[in-house]
């Protein structure tokens, strides 16, 4: 049977190649070129991602297959015209971004997003998801919103750890109406993990442990940072972190934490873990010089490593003449006077993430600024770091595909096709070259409902009005 299956697989691959060569000749691209190109250096400016959102963004999460960037927060419209209540996702094609709704979204604020069990779970503070009453947490199965257990309070983070999903925040679980703030998803219910008094902002998987950061006590002792696993329970570091922890990031084999400022004299808001002890990153950033400008509300909210740089974002400024929320380079412990990698926006940065090679920033800001010209650009709460190509070499061996089919393989009937050549028609062929499906399309990103009888391996082709065809393999399970 294994030999037969392998032979069949080879036959299908061969037929697929023949179809591309003879049936879809426009698809074939022969490119052996090796191109030298000036590579990216930071230009200290953000560029828009479509037209952004009409409200702030709290959460960014890249899908496990790196195809989607989920965006959560408090908004009702994305890309200026598309209804998407507090949760949406982006697809990227050749540097262009396409906004997509997830049903009718949720009625409230999304703080956390997690792919788990082939579903997209979201947590925050909302009473409905789609048209269904829920309790601050729900999941989307690709077509419908569903209840995901009961949490009273606010969910700040969701993450997968050792094959299970965990929630953190400031909440009780409905099966145990007492302060919990940390829980495990177990057979359709939230199971309390007792011991945290306060709130947990962030969860980070590090090797065999789950790190918790926030503003909390354990057994009536202030910690703000702990680690946990199912075998040992809560574990303590040699010292605590004095300020409220907002985010973690592992950078060059070292764990970093950033904190919220709670008084005008607070410093030591960037910490790193050395020999199980949290130590301040002295010399990295001169905290009092810029944090005093915006007073007790100053905060570091998020960390993100990019190549040899660890970026810090939040609500702060470096000098009186600069805007708030400058993002600085503290990768190699450069002092503030020599910082080279930063950008400026007009309000708070909540999250930063890498998506398909791009550095994405999101938060409460509306505009970004060019530090040299003082020109501004409208971002609407999300932007991508722009680069000037001046001092590096890039190898380009193959072109990007000209359209995306998602999901592929598909297990249901809904697929999304995204293209950058104004396709007007989608067709599906079996491996003998027979057309089994056709539908006209009008948008660069459009959902298509395929018939139930389409199961197995097929060729999906997009055609525009000029006759250009592009094809790829589609697997329907």
Buried (B, 14 or more C-beta within 10 A) or exposed (E): EEEEEEEEEEEBEEBBEEBBEEBBEEBEEEEEEEEEEEEBBBBBBBBBBBBBBBBBBBBBBBBEEEBBBBBBBBBBBBBEEBEBBBBBBBBBBEEEBBBBBBBBBBBBBBBBBBBBEEBBBBBBBBEBBBEEEBBBBBBBEBEEBBBBBBBEBBBBBBBBBEEBBBBBBBBBBEEEEEBBBBBBBEEEBBBBBBBBBBBBBBBBBEEEBBBBBBBBBBEEEEBBBBBBBEEEEBEEBEEBBBBBBBBBBBBEEEBBBBBBBBEEEBBBBBBBBEEEEBEBBEEBBBBEEBBBBBEBBBBBBBBBBBEEBBBBBBBBBBEEEBBBBBBBBBBEEBEBEEBEBBBBBBBBBBBBBBBBEBBBBBBBBBBBBBBEEEEBBEBBBBBBBBBEEEEEEEEEEEEEBBBBBBBBEBEBBBBBBBBBBBBEBBBBBBBEEEEBBEEEBEEBBBEBEBEEEBEEBBBBBBBBEEEBBBBBBBBBE
